[in-house]
């Protein structure tokens, strides 16, 4: 018999076990800011061929891991040191939690031998992370390091996706154990399929409702992209002649100009429809907590998370499972039944298209405005015209991005990124980082509010350092305008400028200083040429566009918090 006693005594460190588990999960890169507690993970990543991407702030690392997951469909990973390193990442984890984005944050921790002694950067990380993750734990032993990384990834996909957190004490991470004693889960052998197809009887009910509805409407939310349900959604709306609205990452499911693509008539549709199907979107503030749906409509909700279905509003039918499988099954069950009921819905679609056209004509003067300072509608209209089939659009801001949500239309599924329901400012630069690294073949176009860019903008240098060209636009009104509007409305003109006014910062010069392309725009006629020059520069870029500080988006003015 061969002597394998030597192999059984081969030693492996905790950091290398972590890297092996990341490799098994298909993680191609980690986002990190260095610290003494975590460097053995770097050493393991080098051996496993995992790229170590170093940023300037841990919030950026966490947001980038979130963005990586959204773009690739694989979980992202950020690695940060203990104490302030982990607390800096909390915002990114919280954003991923509300956005249902699967990622793992690994945080350092002081050595077990110094537990409760006041070691450097010691904090109760697990207690802090538990409420904003699907799973949070300490790795108790070196031999368990890979096992618990795999466990954390598994928990990311329990129900709707979300983030997990692991802290690894320094002595656990640095210690070495015999390979034979370490559990190292093998790729593809520690996670089951999470694709639930829903109750077949409920699918039949849904198909029946769709066939018989005269005025149906469907909202395709972020889970349509999460579950890669694009083809199923398109098949359903075209087979049954359904008007489709899209939000969050669901934007781009149908291309602009598609006869079933609707955007500006959603409130009208939800007030007048007899059947409303909500896919992968909770009844949260974006939906008026369900109150914006007609009280007489039949309401169907489809979601990955049982806890979301029927929350805040009663429903007539709830189906828990994977949107791709459910929508495909519903289309198949409905097809062939009296033409799927599609012919009788022509008048309804015409009615909605007329409402769309009325909304467009109402704001057309502002979309084409030659005013200076530049009207935000003109800016976002120019950006929409600038996008191509391969442009990933990222919105990071308050009022300016609210404007863009009504005008900018991604041409392709998976090409829209925004913070999600936490409303976190500062996601833009880290999302650019993740998107451009994951899809170098794609153009990335990012619109920032000047306040939002300020939060994580120093990592523009990271984009320069990694040679990641993108077209960035700062809608600059020297204000946190979404908040300013509320203060003005609530407290009057004399107090509208308290705590929300920024300096007149030349972000174009900031970009140039860091090695990127920068240009200033004050005349609306110069927007399109400046965007084109940024595209052709082959550099990370910022086009600093001075927009009218006294123009507010309708969504800003309608926010319930101000009423």
PyMOL commands that set and color helices and strands:
alter all, ss='L'
color gray80, all
select helices_A, chain A and resi 5-8+14-25+39-48+58-72+84-99+112-114+125-132+142-156+170-174+179-181+200-212+222-226+230-240+248-250+266-272+285-290+306-308+323-334+338-341+343-367+376-386+399-407+427-438+450-465+481-491+493-495+507-513+524-537+554-557+560-562
alter helices_A, ss='H'
color red, helices_A
select strands_A, chain A and resi 11-13+29-32+51-54+76-80+103-109+135-139+163-169+176-178+216-220+243-246+275-279+298-303+317-320+391-396+416-417+443-449+470-476+517-521+540-546
alter strands_A, ss='S'
color yellow, strands_A
deselect
rebuild
show_as cartoon
